[in-house]
Amino acid sequence: MSNIITFLQGKKTYFTVAIAVLYIGGAYLGFWDLSDEVLAVFGLGALAFLRAGINRQKSPSDPAQSAKTTVLLAAMLPLGLGLVGCASIQQGNDPVVVNAERTTQLAVDVFDTFLKWEYDNRQALAATPEVRKAADFIRANGQTWLVSARSMSQAYKQHRTPENKANLDTAISTLRAAIAEARNYLETNGLNPSATKH
């Protein structure tokens, strides 16, 4: 038992975060439901161990090792805070669904901005036909992508199976690829797609 305690000395924060990451990964793969309470426990536990580690650095015996440890502890702080922050999602809200819905709404905003900009500047953009091609592709398929993402999101809400999650991930990946292409053309031409309504 003493050997286990000695082994864990100075590593409790890392083990806590590692277990939390495994827990979140299992939830995303559909092995169990993601619990806000469990995430909060992991986050608060990591912060408590982190605080204890920082306190031990107040009187270090090895300055070089202390500097390295301080850097590692500082790097772990955002992870601990992130776990607590994840728990701030309202009770019952699945991050998979939340992120899918956010991406879908972002797609609507970016598509609207990009298509309007391309149409209003079509003559000036004649020298870059790839912009017209991308815009026409979104015009032809964007609505189908959005409907598919919403449909897959609804199916996942009703039955949170790995298959439904995979279908939802595919639909969202399609939207993200189109968003990235549209934003690239907007940013290249000095527009800020982040300024669109959300």
N, C-alpha and C positions, 0 to 999 in steps of 0.2 A: 504493500500500500504506500509505504514511504517513497519507494522508487517512482511510483506513478505521480505522487505529489511533486517530487523533485523534477521529474520530466516536464510537468505542466508549468513549473515556475517560470514566469516571464512569457509564457506562450498562451495564456488563457484568452486574451483578446483575439488572437489569430484563430484559435480553435472555435471560439464563439462565432466569429464572422464566417469561417469556413462552413460550419454546420448550418448557419443561416442561409448561405448561398446554396447549399445542397437542398435545404428545405424549399427555397423559392424555386429552384430548378425542378424539383419533384412536383411542385404545384403546377408549374407551367406545362409539365408533361402529362398532367392529369392523374397523377398517382394519389393525390389528396387535395382537399380544398385549402386555399390560402387564407390563413386566419390573421386578422389585424392584431389580435391579442398576442399571438405567438411572435409576430414580427416585432412588436413593442418590447416583449421580454428579451428577445435577442439583442435588439438595439440598446436597451437600457443596460443589459448585462455587459455588452461590449464597452459602453461608455464608463461603467463602473470599474471594469478591469483596466481600462485605459487611464482613468484617473489615478488608480493605485500605481500603475507603471510610471506615470509622470511624477508622482510623489517620491518614488524610489530614486529618481534622477536628481533630487535636490542635494544629495550628498554622495556623488559617484566616487568609486574607488579607481576607476579607469576612465579618464576623460575621453579618450578616443572611442572606446566602446559606448560610452554614454552618449556621445554625439550621434553615433550610428543608430542607437536605440531611440533617441529623440526623433530622428528623421522618420523611422519606421512608425513610431507612435503618432506622429503628425499625419502620416499618410493614412493611418487607420481611422483617424477622427472622422473624415467625411463618410466612411463606410458605416460607422456606428450611427452617425446622425441620419444617414440615408435610410437605415433600417427603421429608425423611429419615424422618419418622414413617410415611409411607405405605409406605415400604420395609420397615417392621417387620412388615407382614402376612406370615404364613408363606409360604415359597416355594411357588408353585403355586396360591395362593388368589386368586381373581378378586374384586376389590372389588365388582363387580356382584352376584356370588353372595353374598358375605359380608353386604352391606347388605340384600339381599333376605331372607336367612335371619334376620337380626337383626330386621327389620321384621315378619316373620311371627311370630317368637316374642313380640315386643312386642305384636302384635295379640292373640295368645292371652291374655297376661297382662291387658291392658287390658280386653278383652271380658269375661273372667271376673270381674274386679273390678266393672266397670260393671253387668253383668247381675245379679250377686249383690246389689249395693247397691240397684239399682232394685227387685228382687223383695222385699228385706227392708223397703224403705221405700215400698212402693207406695201405701199409704193416705195417708201424709204427702205424697206427690208427686201426689196427685189433682188439685191445683190447677195442675199443670204437665203437661198431657197430652202435650206434645211429647217429654217424657222417656220416657214409656211407649211412644210411637210409635217413637222411635229405638231403644229396647231391643228391641222386638218385631221391628223391621226387621233388627237384628243377629242376633236369634235365628233368624229365617227364612233369612237369607242368609250369616251369618258363616262357617258351616262350608264352604259352597260357595266363598266367597272364599279361605279358607285352603287348601282342596284345589287350587283353581286356581293360587294363588301357588306352592305346592309343586310342582305339575305343570309349570308354566312354568319354574320354577327348574331342575328336573331336565332339561327339554328344552334349556334354554340351556347347562347343563353338558355335555350330550352333543354339541350342535351350536351353537357360539357365533356364530350368524349374526345380522345386523341384524334380521331378522324375529323371531327368537326373543327377542332382547333387547327389541324393541318390545312383544311380548306379555307378557314378564315385567314390563316397566315399567308396563304398563297394569294388570296384576294387583296390583302393589305400590302403585300410585297409589290403587286402590280401597280397599286396606287402610288406607293412610295417611289417607284422607278419613274413614273410619269411626273410626279411632283418634282423630283430631282432634276429631270430634264427641263421642265418649264422654268423652274427657279434659276437654273443655270443660264438660260437665255435672258431672263429678266435681269439677273445680276450683271451679266456681261454687258448689258446695255444700260446700266446705271439705275435700274429700278430695284426697290427693296421689297421683295414679296412678303417679308415678315411684317410689313406695315399694313397688309391687307386685314380686313376684318376677321375676327376669330369668334 
